[in-house]
Amino acid sequence: MPTREAAAGGIYGALRALFPVPPEAAPSTWARRSLAAAVQIAAVCLGAVALLLRIPGLPSWDAVYAEDRWEFLALAYQHPWHLYVAYAGYEQLLERVVAQFVTYLPVADAAKAFAITGAFVAAGCALFIFHASAGHIRSTPLRVLLAVAVVLLSSAPMEIADSNVNASWYLLLALFWAVLWRPRTRTGKAAAAVVAFVTAASTTVAILFAPLLAIRIIVLRRFSEHAVTAGWLAGCLVQVPLILETYLHGQSRLAGGFGLSAGKNNRLGNSFTFYAHDVVLRAIGWHLSWRLEGLTGRDWATAIVAVALAVIFGVIMVTQPGSRPFVVLALLTGFVFSMVSTILTPWVAAWPVTIQKEPGARYTALPIFLIEAAVIIAVDQALRKRRGGRERHGPGQWYPQMGLRPALAVLALIAVLATSWAVDFRYKGIRGKSYDARWSVWVDMFRHECRDSPAGGIRMPIGGGILRGTTAKYLVIPCDRVRL
């Protein structure tokens, strides 16, 4: 148990407690394994459907969102299977692979393919986290709650839900747990390695997990423990040549390039403000935070939520030694992730935020999720501390005689999360589009342009012309490469 490990060796014990061994699964029959597999497949499908329903107005499967259209799909048509191409200063492998497969479908189905793929990636990450958190969370219902927190993340409808371009933000949630996981099976190790590789090869923000992986190497000496480390390192090696190339040409955030100058004069201050207003305040939910802000003002609302969180985590730190390593790690990781991301992309922290537009919403997903995860783990620890409880073989096979305080903690946790998830399940944000953005409008335009000149080309407007560091307005896609 994490408590015993933390008490065993001071700092070393606390660090080792971040990587607990999951309980050994009880022997199972073929029928039970088949039933478990069916339940998990159904859960992923249900999660994907829930995500697809979270975008109001024009359904997510009726519009191709942002770079999925002008960068990944257009380049996949222009240069088939040229996957190793820098955008925003780095490689985005997952997004390019998905876009390449989409080109084999009729172009009319592209919007559906991108939205459904994005939803299933997110739901798959939720299932992965359910398994990877078994060492930290022994209660199956609480691990289900953690997985549901991925699907019902309050900030998701604002920007990251149901798209290919933003799938990597869900992968970052899974990568955090992959780094902490010590799977007992080869399948688990392979899954952790794949998650680490795909994430690191799709977003450079994954480099921020380097210190945690270094700790893993220090406290877990056996080579067999480091499949996830190998996967992460391989993904980072994929990124290095493109990062260096774009940096040397001034097209990287590291070189001060890539886009607008807003916020560059006060990066650190704006990033602190972003963390306070967009992470801490919004941790109670998007709409609940806006209601509180309407009553008290933004700064007072932030202070109220910050004090409430400080009290909650203060009590956890004092009363639950076994939760301390994870709580510190979760809060520190979220803070560093938010700060570094917004320092490198300063305009998202400088632009005004409204109830329907939060430019840096993607940078709040991991920090807010980790706050929720820390509370869930604390509740699980409270359940495990109850005397008279008994632990059986296998994760989730533990049925404590719940006392009043743990019962109240569970009820309070479910009430707060359920309230936030209910009011934030579906709302219009950046991800939502008006009906004039229907993909069918684009498809009709493509057909019109190719009708009279099948050997000609389709002019695709580049929404990211500035971001690519060029003055180009269009990409030309050969008509004979598009399945009209």
N, C-alpha and C positions, 0 to 999 in steps of 0.2 A: 504494500500500500504506500502511496506517496508520503503519508505522515511518518511512517517508520523510516523511510529512506531519507527524508529531510532531517530527521532527528539523529540519524546515524553518523553523519560526517560534516556538519556545519555547512559551509558554502558548497562544497563538493556534493554533499547529500542533497542540498536544495536543488542544485543543477541537475543531478541525476533524477530527482523526483519529477522533472519535466518530461521524462521519458519512461513512464510506468509500463510494466509488462501487462498486457490485457489478460484477464482470467482465461484459463484454458477451457475451451468449449467442451461441453459434455458429449459423449458419443451419441451419434444420431443415425437414424435409419435412412435409407434411400428415400422413402416416402416423405419424411420430414424435411429432408434437404430439398426435395423437389417442391414441396409446399412453400418452404422459405424462399426459394428462388422465384416462384410465381408471385408471392406477396411483394417481393422487392421490385420485380418488373412492373407490377401493377402500381406500386407506390411512385416509381419514377414517371410512369405515364400520367398518373393523377397530378403529380407535381408539375409536369410540363403543361397540362391542360390549365391548371390554376394560374400559371405564369402567363399563358396566352390570353387569359381572360382579364388580366390586370390592366391592360391598356384600353382606355375608353375611346369613344369616337371612332375614328378609322381604325379597324382592327390591325394588330401588328402584322398579320399575314397578308395585308393588302397594301403594304408599303415597304420599299427597300430603304433601310435607314442609313443616312449619312455615308460614311466611307464604304459601307457595303456596296453602294451603288457606284460612286465615282472613282474609288480606288481599287477595291478588291475584285469586284465583278468586271469592271471595265478592263483592268490590267489582265485578268484571267482570259478574257476574250482576245485581247490584243496580243498577248504573249503567253500562249498555253504552257503551263507547267514551269514557268519562270517564277519559282517560289521564293528565291533568295533575293529579295528586293527590299531596300530600306524604305520605310515610311515613318515620318516623325522621328527619324534618327535611329531606327532599330528595326529588326526583323519581327514580323507578326505571322508566325508560321501557321498556327491554327486557322486564322482568318483567311489566309491565302489558299490553304488546302481545301477548306470548305467551299470557297468561292470557285475553285477550279472544278470541283465535282458538280457544283450548281450549273456550270456551263453545259453539262451534258443533258440537262433537262430542257424542256421548252422554256423559252424566256418568260412566258406568262406565269410559270410556276416558281420563278426566282424568289419572289417575296415570301411565298409560303415556305420555301426551303430554308431561307435564312432565319425566319422567325421560329420555325419548328426546331431547327438545329440549335439555336440559342436557348430555347426553352428546355430542350433535353440535356444540353450541357449543364445548365444550372441545376436541373433536377438530379442529374447524375452526380454532380458535386455534392448535393445534399445527401445522397445515399452513401457516397464515399465517406463523408464526414461522420455519418451514423456509425460506420464500422471503425473508422480511425480514432474515434473518441472513446472507444471501449475501455482503454486503460485509465482514463481520467474520470469517466462517468459510468458507474456500474449499473445504474438504473436504466432499463430499456425505455420506459416512458420518457425519461428526461433526455435520453439520446434522440428519441423521436422528436422531442420538442426542439432540440438543437438543429436537427435536420429541417424541421418545419421553418425555423428561423431563417434558413437560407432561401426557401421558396417565398416566404412572406416578408422578406426584408423590406422595411418601410420605405427606403429610398429607391427601390428597384424601378417602380413605374416612372420615376423622374427621368432616368437615362439608360439604365443597363439591361432592362428586361427585354427578352425576345429579339435579340439581334446577334449577328455573328461578330460584328466589330467589338462588342462589349462583353463577349463571352469570357475573355481572359480575366475580368474582374471577379467572376465567380470562381475561376480556377485559383485565384490567389487565396480565397477562403479555404479551398481544399488543400492548397500547398501548405498552409500554416499547420493543418492537422496532419498532413503527410510527414512533415518534418518531426512531429512529436510522436508519431505512431511507431510501435515496434511490432509489426505483424508477425504472427507465428508461422504463417504458410508462405510458400513460394508465390502463390497467386497474390496474396496481400503485398508482398515485397515488390512484385512486378507492377501492381497497380500504383503503388506509391512512387516507383521510379518513373512510370509513364506520366503521372500527374506532374511530377517535378520537371521532367524534360519538356513537356508541352507548354507548361506555364512559363518556364525560363526562356524557351525559344519563341514565345509569343509576346512577352512584355518584359522590359528591362527592370521594372520595379521589383521583380523577383530577386534581384541582387541584394535587396534589403534583408533577406533571410540568411545571408552569409554568416553573421555572428551566431545565430541560433544553430546553424549547421556545424559551425566550428565547435560550439559547446557539445553538440552531439558526438563529434569525433573524439573530444577529450574524455567524455564520461562513458562512452560506449566503445570499447576498444576492439571488439571483434569485427572483422571485415564484413561478415554476413549481415551486420546491422546497418550497412550503409548503401543499400540499393537506392534509397531516395537521394542520398548525397551524390551518387554517381549520375543519376538522372538529371539532377539540378545542374551539376557541373557540365554535363554534355550540352544542356540547353544554353548555358551561359557561353560556352565555347562557340556555339552557333552564332551568338550575338556579337562577339568581339570584333570580327573583321568589319561588319557594317557600322558598328559604333565608332570605331577608329576612322573609317572612311568619311562618315558624315561629320565627325568632329573636325577633321583636318580641312574639310571644305566649308566649315562654318554653318552646316545645316543641322546641327544638333542642339538640343537644349543646353547641353554642357558647354557649348561654345557661345551661348547667348542667342542662337538663331531660333528658327522655327516659330515665326508668327509675330503676334502683337507685342507692343512694348508696355502695355498697361500693367502696373503693379511692380515693375522691375526696380523702381527706386526705393521701395520699402518691402522687400521680399520677406524678411524675417518677421516684421511686425504684422504684415498682412497674413502670413501663414499662421501665426499665433491666433489672430482674430478668427481666421477660418476654422481652426480647430475648436475654438470656444463656441462660435456661433453655429457652425455647420456640423460639428460632431457632438460636442457635449450637449448643447441645447437640443439637437435633433435626436438624441439617443432615446428620448421618451416617445418618439414617433413624429412623423412629419406634421400631421394636422394638430395633434395635441400640443406640440411645441408652438405652433402658430397661434393657437388659442391663448396659450399662456403669454406669449409675446404681445398679443393684442390687449391683454389685461394689464400688463406691467411694463411693457417696453422690452426691447431686445436684450439690453445689458442686464436688467433685473431678472428677466426670465432665465438668462444664461446662468446668473449667479444662483438662482433658486435650484436649478437642476444640478449645477456643480456641487452645491452644498449637499443636496440629497444623495448624489452619487458618492461624495466623500464620506458621508455618514455610513452608507451601506458598505462600502469597501473598507472603511475603518473598522467596522464591527467584524467583518469577515477576517481582516488581518489580525485582529486581537484574539478572536475566539477560535479561529480555524488555522492552525499552523500548516496543516496539509494543503490548504488552498493558496497559501502565500506565494509559492513559486509561480503558479499559473497566473494568478491575479496580476502580479508584478509584470510578468512577461506579456500578458494580453494587453494591459494598459500601455506599457512602454512600446510595444510593437505598433499598436494603433496610433500612438502619438508620433512616433518616428515616421511611419508610413505617410500620415497626413502632412507632416511638416516637409519632408523631403519632396513629396509629389507636388505640393503647391509652391515650394521654392523654385523647383525646376519648371513649373508651369504657372508663373506668377499671375497671369491675367485672370485665371479662374478664381483666385482669392480676392482680386480687386473689383471684379464686376459685381453690380448689385444683385441681390437675391430676392426673388418674389416667390409667392406661394406656388407659381406655375413654372418657375425657372430657377434652377440652381446649377450654374455652369460647372461646378466641381463635384457634382453629386457622386460620380464614380469613385472619387477619393474618400468618400465617407463610408463606403460599403464595408470594407474590412474593419476600420476602427469601431463602428457601431456594432457590427456582428461580434467582435471580440469582447465588447462590454457585456453583451447579452450572454456570451459563452461563459464569461467569468462568473456571472451571477448563477447561471445554471449549475456550474461545477460546485459553487459554494453550497447550493441547496442539496446537491448530491452528497457532499461531504457531511452536511448536517444529518441526512438520513443515515449515513453509515456510522455516525457516532452514537446512535441510539443503542443503549444497552438492551439486550434481549433480542436484537436483530440476529439473523443468521445468514450466512453467505454460503450459497451452494455453488457447485461447479458451473462455470459458464457465465458470461456477462449477462446481466439482466435477470438472472435467476435468484434474485435476492429480495426477500420480502420482510422488511423490518417492521417491528411493532412500533408504528409511528406515534411519537408523542405530540403534544399540543403545539410546541414551538416549530418543529419541522413541518407539521401539517399546515400551520399558518404560513410558513415560508413558501411552501409549495403552492398554496392557494393564492398568495400575493403575487408570486412569480407568474402564474398562469393568468391571473386577472389583468396584470399590467401588460403583459405581452399580447394577450388576446384582444384587449381594448385597442392597443396600438395597431395590431394587424387588421382588425375589423375596419377601423376608420381609414386606414391607409391601403386597403386591399386594391382599390381601383381609383386612380385620379389622373388628371391630365398634367403632364409635365413636358420636358423637352422631347421625350420619346414619342409622345402622342403627336399625330399629324392631322392636318385638315383634309377634307375629302378631295381637294384638288391635287393632293399629293399621291393619289391612288396609283399603284403600279400599272394598272391597266391603261392609264393615260400615257405612260412612258412606252408601253408595249405597242399601242396604236401608233405612236410617233415613229418607233423603230420600223414598223411594218410599212408605214407611209414612205419613209426615207429609202427603204430597200425595194419598194414595189416597182419603181420605174428603172432602178439600176441595181440589179442583184449583185453585180460585181463591185458596187460602190461601197460606201461606208456610212456608219451611223455616227453622228456627232454627239458625244456624251459630254454635257457640261461638267466641269470639274469644280465641285463645291469647295475642294481643298486646294485651290490653286496657290493661295498665299502660303499655306502650310507646306507645300512641296517646294517652296523657295523659288517658284517660277512665276511668270506672268501669263502662263497658258490658260486659256479659257475652256478648251475642249480637248477631249481625246477622240480619235476616230477609230471605230470598231468595224472591221470588215464584215459585211453582211453575210458572207458565206460561212462565218464562224458562229452565227447566232441561229438557234433553232426557233424560227418564227412560227 
